Amino acid sequence: MQKQLNRFKIRAVCAIAAGLFAVNAAWAVDPFTVRDIRVEGLQRVEPGTIFASLPFRVGETYNDEKGSTAIRALFGLGLFKDVRLEVNGDVLVVIVEERPTVADVDFVGTKEFDKEALKKALRDVGIADGQPFDKALADKAEQELKRQYINKSLYGAEVVTTVTPIERNRVNLTFSVVEGDVAKIKEIRITGNKAFSESTLLGLFDLDTGGWLSWYTKSDRYSRAKLNADIETLRSYYLSRGYLEFKVDSTQVAISPDKQSIAVTVNVTEGERFVVSSVKLEGDYLGKEEEFKSLVTIKPAEAYNADAVAETRKAFIDYFGTFGFAFARVEAVPEIDRVNNRVAFVLQAEPSRRAYVRRINVSGNNRTRDEVVRREFRQFESSWYDGDKIRLSRDRIDRLGFFNEVNVDTQEVTGTADQVDVNVSVVEKPTGNLQLGAGYSSADSVSLLFGIKQENVFGSGNYLGIELNTSKSNRQMVLSTIDPYFTADGISRTIDVYDRTSKPLSGQGGDYSLKTRGASIRFGVPFTENDTVYFGSGFESLTIVPGTNLPVSYQTYADQFGFKSNSIPLTVGWSRDNRDSALVPTSGRYQRLYGDWGVAGDIKFARANYQIQQYIPLNKQFTIALNGELGWGKGLNGQPYPLFKNYYSGGLGSVRGFEQSSLGPRDASDLATGGPKKLTLNAELIAPFPGAGNDRTLRMYGFVDAGNVFGEKQGYRVNDLRASTGIGISWISPVGPLRIAYAMPLRKRAGDRIERLQFQIGTSF
């Protein structure tokens, strides 16, 4: 049997060899001069494409080597499934058979993905409308589709390709998908850990075995990228707690036979815990060793902390940058004593060469004008590189509030020794808010609402706000505009014009009304990078139109000042802002002091308001936000404080859980009148909302509020403060800042109006 098999193999080899010899003999031709070249079999491909690929032209010599090269080149185009060369005398005939062209790509059974997203994925592997069809590419497309589903933890997904020929040598491709069920993580194990419990370490992971929010976060769906991120978090956790030689030995991911569950095992070696014995500096520190030593956060006699080492290196590099050394190198070299489990660090510095900025490049500002970004820059082109000015410039751009992301990086200029380019890339966010609405209620009848607010109108960096409300009880027109660069030096100008009329709701009875009209102009003068002083003036007119059921507080005011009164206040203010971002601050402080003084008109008064906000980062995810506001007002020249200048408290923006503007003194008709004194205290613990991805503006928070307003003859009494606690969500939505809060009062009094769930668009703290 074995001999017969060997004879068969020999005969087969001989037959193949004879066939190849015959083919070569058939192709072999004597070299000749090509008089003409003809192409046959083309349907859609242009003849010029063929001629451009041939290694010879009419009038040149043809030989077998050039023929082989021509065939390889034509096949290499990917447009033909067969290519032949025939010689007819001194005429060369190129005969081709074109591949079919893809006419349409469709998907059946796809629920997890949008069809356009799948088409884009296939386009990257060469399958798209109008492209030549290749069975190998179709197989590759199937694998790409399966890979897309695996990324979604759909390991059981099946893909079948159907090729349907149609007229004019075209085909339709249909990918039929059976997605199956999502494979979920059933178990995550960490082995080799001794210093920390497995539950503690698993608490660091974004991946888990499922919870009440998994339907949204999809944390129980396996992803290699997420696992890698979790492993880095685990590594950072150990390295920041003294385990200098910690390593992850391996990770195993096992999927069940039915492809419905996944088990993940992470094997680690902790190593010994090391304590820092000393820190010393070596290298060139520009004669400022003591200043650099003050930047060291590595603590001798404490456990090794990789974060402190990285923070020290960055602080050194940044400080070198303030002196123009953009290419400074700082290395933290460990000297390990494994006998005593101690480590000494040598900080080796080489400032290299001083550099200056050649060019500042701005990208990503598709709507915002270049000058809006560039005028915030304090680092100038053709000037010495200054790291402090670049960081300040980045923060100033971020504080504009026009961008979701602001990234600044430095790139060395090729071919030069002392030049860098500063590249600024931004991701714009919607800065407009358009409101159109209509409503009907038994109390307020028909109401129409129109509002438009644009913080970056026409990409100019200016603010424009228009609001119209035609409800029966509250009619108003407000126009506001802010030009932050009214002058080239950065003096801002703010103009406000308003006309408001408020009436009681139908269910409250009464036909009186309160009309407030006014206009003001204010200028802001920047005195430092973070400090601005404001001054301005305005005109205000208050008219009380008497009617039935006029509130006692309104009548009292009319008895003192008349039913119509005017005021011309002067305003002055100051603000200091060193927050890292105006959009989503995580560190820094904001302060504002504002006062107005009624110097002319029917009423004389003085009013002052001070607000301070402090943001304290706990780590990359959690931030503590503190807010305090103190308001004070007093009537002058023996006059009482005017009613329409009162402060109000309660609701979002002050003490959540209490009805909006319901706290403080009330008149005999039980109407909340506000007061000339106000105290508000807020504390929030802010964290990213689970599953928010790259949207850093979507956050959740827990809070504690306290505050109230007080009458003119009252003091700021702690016993009178109302307090509440709760949770909430904030989001910079396409229609404006949105905040939702659920609060429970901690301190309340009889008669307080409680409102546990509150919602508002446009409030800030």
HELIX and SHEET records of a PDB file:
HELIX    1   1 GLN A    2  TRP A   27  1                                  26    
HELIX    2   2 PRO A   47  SER A   53  1                                   7    
HELIX    3   3 ASP A   64  GLY A   76  1                                  13    
HELIX    4   4 LYS A  115  ARG A  123  1                                   9    
HELIX    5   5 LYS A  135  ILE A  150  1                                  16    
HELIX    6   6 GLU A  198  LEU A  202  1                                   5    
HELIX    7   7 SER A  214  THR A  217  1                                   4    
HELIX    8   8 ARG A  224  LEU A  239  1                                  16    
HELIX    9   9 GLU A  289  LYS A  293  1                                   5    
HELIX   10  10 ALA A  306  THR A  322  1                                  17    
HELIX   11  11 ASP A  370  ARG A  374  1                                   5    
HELIX   12  12 GLY A  387  ARG A  399  1                                  13    
HELIX   13  13 SER A  506  GLN A  508  5                                   3    
HELIX   14  14 VAL A  552  PHE A  561  1                                  10    
HELIX   15  15 LEU A  643  LYS A  645  5                                   3    
HELIX   16  16 VAL A  718  ASP A  720  5                                   3    
SHEET    1   A 2 PHE A  32  THR A  33  0                                        
SHEET    2   A 2 THR A  61  TYR A  62 -1                                        
SHEET    1   B 3 ASP A  36  GLU A  40  0                                        
SHEET    2   B 3 VAL A  91  GLU A  98  1                                        
SHEET    3   B 3 PHE A  80  ASN A  88 -1                                        
SHEET    1   C 3 THR A 101  VAL A 108  0                                        
SHEET    2   C 3 ARG A 170  VAL A 178  1                                        
SHEET    3   C 3 GLU A 158  ILE A 166 -1                                        
SHEET    1   D 3 LYS A 184  THR A 191  0                                        
SHEET    2   D 3 SER A 261  THR A 269  1                                        
SHEET    3   D 3 LYS A 247  ILE A 255 -1                                        
SHEET    1   E 3 VAL A 275  GLY A 283  0                                        
SHEET    2   E 3 ARG A 342  GLU A 350  1                                        
SHEET    3   E 3 ARG A 329  ASP A 337 -1                                        
SHEET    1   F 3 TYR A 356  SER A 363  0                                        
SHEET    2   F 3 GLN A 419  GLU A 428  1                                        
SHEET    3   F 3 PHE A 403  GLU A 412 -1                                        
SHEET    1   G16 GLY A 432  SER A 441  0                                        
SHEET    2   G16 SER A 445  VAL A 457 -1                                        
SHEET    3   G16 ASN A 462  THR A 470 -1                                        
SHEET    4   G16 ASN A 474  ASP A 483 -1                                        
SHEET    5   G16 SER A 492  SER A 502 -1                                        
SHEET    6   G16 SER A 513  PRO A 526 -1                                        
SHEET    7   G16 ASP A 531  VAL A 545 -1                                        
SHEET    8   G16 LYS A 564  ASP A 577 -1                                        
SHEET    9   G16 GLY A 588  GLY A 601 -1                                        
SHEET   10   G16 PHE A 605  PRO A 617 -1                                        
SHEET   11   G16 THR A 623  GLY A 635 -1                                        
SHEET   12   G16 LYS A 677  PRO A 688 -1                                        
SHEET   13   G16 ARG A 699  PHE A 710 -1                                        
SHEET   14   G16 ARG A 722  SER A 733 -1                                        
SHEET   15   G16 GLY A 736  ARG A 747 -1                                        
SHEET   16   G16 LEU A 757  ILE A 761 -1                                        
END                                                                             
